[in-house]
Amino acid sequence: MSEQTSYYPELSKEILPAKGKLGVLLPGMGAVATTFMAGVFLCRKGLAQPIGSITQMQKIRLGKRTEPRFPVIKEFVPLAEMKDFVFSGWDIFEDDSYQTAVKAGVIPDALLNAAQKDLKTVKPLPAVFDQHYVKKLNGPNVKSAKNKMELAEKLIADIENFKKKNNLSRTVMVWCGSTEIYMKPAKVHQTIDLFEKGLKANSKDIPPSMIYAYAAIKTGTSYANGAPNLSCDVPAIMELAKKHRVPIAGKDFKTGQTLMKTMVAPGLKARMLGMSGWFSTNILGNRDGEVLDDPQSFKSKEVSKSSVLDAILQADLYPELYKELYHKIRIEYYPPRGDAKEGWDNIDIFGWLNMPMQIKINFLCRDSILAAPIVLDLVLFLDLAQRAGLSGIQEWLSFFFKSPMCRPDLEPEHDLFIQHLKLQNTLRILMGEEVLDHSGLDYYEARDASLESTGFEI
Ligand SMILES: NC(=O)c1ccc[n+]([C@@H]2O[C@H](COP(=O)([O-])OP(=O)(O)OC[C@H]3O[C@@H](n4cnc5c(N)ncnc54)[C@H](O)[C@@H]3O)[C@@H](O)[C@H]2O)c1
């Protein structure tokens, strides 16, 4: 065969089987968490399909185009099954997950009724919460302790009890809590030792989301951060994750407007069209929107959303096309819309002879409907990663995040299509399959000149 092959046998993994029950822990049991759980319950009953989930619906091509195989991802890699999930979590409100889902108003009544019995069984445990970090919220279901280390210990005890009570073999945690105020990495975040001292000293630089991440890792629970706050994206937590052999990922689920942005921008750049402005605004009226109405929480979101275009367009490489780009992002809290967000994008581009053109995108989306399958895929892939012996930052999961975590000396990848290739090729590598780069020239040209005499080979 003269075709190009790329295998990474040294990186393929022995993956432990997904035996037993998988505990799914959700700090923050609001709209996203309850929509996710309701969907899982309905899928288990055959009353819904897991639309939007890569693991459940996407088929991955393996092998040459002349003899392709297309297994569904969940059948290609040894993933846990939704029937083996057991849920728990924390929230500052005492409502069970059914009551919360009713208030969130995302799921139509008929489906909600069908999931009612299951949702009612999932009641939030008292949360680790401090209003300093989420100004617009306050609730009664909150733990108290003499310092943050003791709060972490209480969370660790919750996780251990949950494991024991349900005879769980593995646990995964996905932060679905509110967006905390904007914070920059500080000294206390630099090493495990400084972080633990900070927990004992009640450091202001340690918000609740970091305490959950710490507790997760200490109990061997893999952790993903669905919000833009720092949480596990600091050196101390990364080091802890490596030490305890726990996979982590983040941050901020890539759903509505940013999903669109990372689909459209790579296309415009691939065609070398210039861009002078991108204005994004949206209206939403759920509790997330209310939290983001506080300027300090909005700042976390704004930073997470704005890094996307800079990274995709690479103005340093293409100053004539992107140096003057004006990127502005707004979020307006507008209660009548609930979870049915509406996003507007105005994109000012220019082409041949500098001629200006405009693109308008009006996305009438549903926030939690777009986020729920991401939570499902993250749970399944993090569990897979842990069984495959991977630990620390899982950059191949960038596909799911607005602000992907990566090794500090690397630039994050934002282009949705590169992220997708990264994800699929990582699965191929883990399973000892050939990596596909889609170049395709090997179907037309002999790779090795000495083989050309044998004719056209594929
Ligand atoms: N829905 C999307 O499309 C989307 C996309 C990206 C990111 N996110 C993020 O996901 C998170 C959840 O979104 P949502 O729409 O479900 O919001 P939500 O307000 O409905 O739910 C968040 C829940 O977290 C709880 N909470 C806050 N702080 C907590 C703490 N310290 N411990 C435990 N519970 C806590 C709140 O009481 C609330 O019930 C938000 O941070 C949001 O920014 C959502």
The ligand as an SDF file (V2000), in Angstrom:
LIG
                    3D

 44 48  0  0  0  0  0  0  0  0999 V2000
  -27.4600   27.5730   29.1270 N   0  0  0  0  0  0  0  0  0  0  0  0
  -26.4480   27.8670   28.3950 C   0  0  0  0  0  0  0  0  0  0  0  0
  -26.5390   27.8950   27.1990 O   0  0  0  0  0  0  0  0  0  0  0  0
  -25.1420   28.1380   29.0510 C   0  0  0  0  0  0  0  0  0  0  0  0
  -24.0370   28.3190   28.2300 C   0  0  0  0  0  0  0  0  0  0  0  0
  -22.7940   28.5510   28.8090 C   0  0  0  0  0  0  0  0  0  0  0  0
  -22.6840   28.6010   30.1740 C   0  0  0  0  0  0  0  0  0  0  0  0
  -23.7730   28.4530   30.9630 N   0  0  0  0  0  0  0  0  0  0  0  0
  -23.5790   28.5810   32.3870 C   0  0  0  0  0  0  0  0  0  0  0  0
  -24.1010   27.4610   33.0420 O   0  0  0  0  0  0  0  0  0  0  0  0
  -24.5080   27.8460   34.3450 C   0  0  0  0  0  0  0  0  0  0  0  0
  -25.9200   27.3350   34.5800 C   0  0  0  0  0  0  0  0  0  0  0  0
  -26.8240   27.9960   33.7180 O   0  0  0  0  0  0  0  0  0  0  0  0
  -28.3800   27.9100   34.0300 P   0  0  0  0  0  0  0  0  0  0  0  0
  -29.0810   28.5280   32.8790 O   0  0  0  0  0  0  0  0  0  0  0  0
  -28.7440   26.5670   34.4920 O   0  0  0  0  0  0  0  0  0  0  0  0
  -28.5020   28.9250   35.2660 O   0  0  0  0  0  0  0  0  0  0  0  0
  -29.5190   28.8410   36.4900 P   0  0  0  0  0  0  0  0  0  0  0  0
  -29.4560   30.1630   37.1470 O   0  0  0  0  0  0  0  0  0  0  0  0
  -30.8390   28.3240   36.0670 O   0  0  0  0  0  0  0  0  0  0  0  0
  -28.8770   27.7220   37.4280 O   0  0  0  0  0  0  0  0  0  0  0  0
  -27.7350   27.9360   38.1970 C   0  0  0  0  0  0  0  0  0  0  0  0
  -28.0030   27.3770   39.5640 C   0  0  0  0  0  0  0  0  0  0  0  0
  -26.8110   27.4440   40.3210 O   0  0  0  0  0  0  0  0  0  0  0  0
  -27.1680   27.6850   41.6600 C   0  0  0  0  0  0  0  0  0  0  0  0
  -25.9690   28.1190   42.3560 N   0  0  0  0  0  0  0  0  0  0  0  0
  -25.3090   29.2960   42.2750 C   0  0  0  0  0  0  0  0  0  0  0  0
  -24.2140   29.2660   43.0420 N   0  0  0  0  0  0  0  0  0  0  0  0
  -24.1550   28.0220   43.5920 C   0  0  0  0  0  0  0  0  0  0  0  0
  -23.2490   27.3750   44.4620 C   0  0  0  0  0  0  0  0  0  0  0  0
  -22.1730   28.0130   44.9250 N   0  0  0  0  0  0  0  0  0  0  0  0
  -23.4970   26.0900   44.8150 N   0  0  0  0  0  0  0  0  0  0  0  0
  -24.6010   25.4500   44.3530 C   0  0  0  0  0  0  0  0  0  0  0  0
  -25.5100   26.0230   43.5460 N   0  0  0  0  0  0  0  0  0  0  0  0
  -25.2690   27.2880   43.1700 C   0  0  0  0  0  0  0  0  0  0  0  0
  -28.2780   28.6990   41.5500 C   0  0  0  0  0  0  0  0  0  0  0  0
  -29.0610   28.7310   42.7170 O   0  0  0  0  0  0  0  0  0  0  0  0
  -29.0430   28.1700   40.3400 C   0  0  0  0  0  0  0  0  0  0  0  0
  -30.1050   27.3130   40.7200 O   0  0  0  0  0  0  0  0  0  0  0  0
  -24.3700   29.3660   34.4060 C   0  0  0  0  0  0  0  0  0  0  0  0
  -23.1610   29.7100   35.0180 O   0  0  0  0  0  0  0  0  0  0  0  0
  -24.3190   29.7490   32.9680 C   0  0  0  0  0  0  0  0  0  0  0  0
  -23.6260   30.9600   32.7390 O   0  0  0  0  0  0  0  0  0  0  0  0
  -25.0020   28.2080   30.4280 C   0  0  0  0  0  0  0  0  0  0  0  0
  1  2  1  0
  2  3  2  0
  2  4  1  0
  4  5  1  0
  4 44  2  0
  5  6  2  0
  6  7  1  0
  7  8  2  0
  8  9  1  0
  8 44  1  0
  9 10  1  0
  9 42  1  0
 10 11  1  0
 11 12  1  0
 11 40  1  0
 12 13  1  0
 13 14  1  0
 14 15  2  0
 14 16  1  0
 14 17  1  0
 17 18  1  0
 18 19  2  0
 18 20  1  0
 18 21  1  0
 21 22  1  0
 22 23  1  0
 23 24  1  0
 23 38  1  0
 24 25  1  0
 25 26  1  0
 25 36  1  0
 26 27  1  0
 26 35  1  0
 27 28  2  0
 28 29  1  0
 29 30  1  0
 29 35  2  0
 30 31  1  0
 30 32  2  0
 32 33  1  0
 33 34  2  0
 34 35  1  0
 36 37  1  0
 36 38  1  0
 38 39  1  0
 40 41  1  0
 40 42  1  0
 42 43  1  0
M  CHG  2   8   1  16  -1
M  END
$$$$
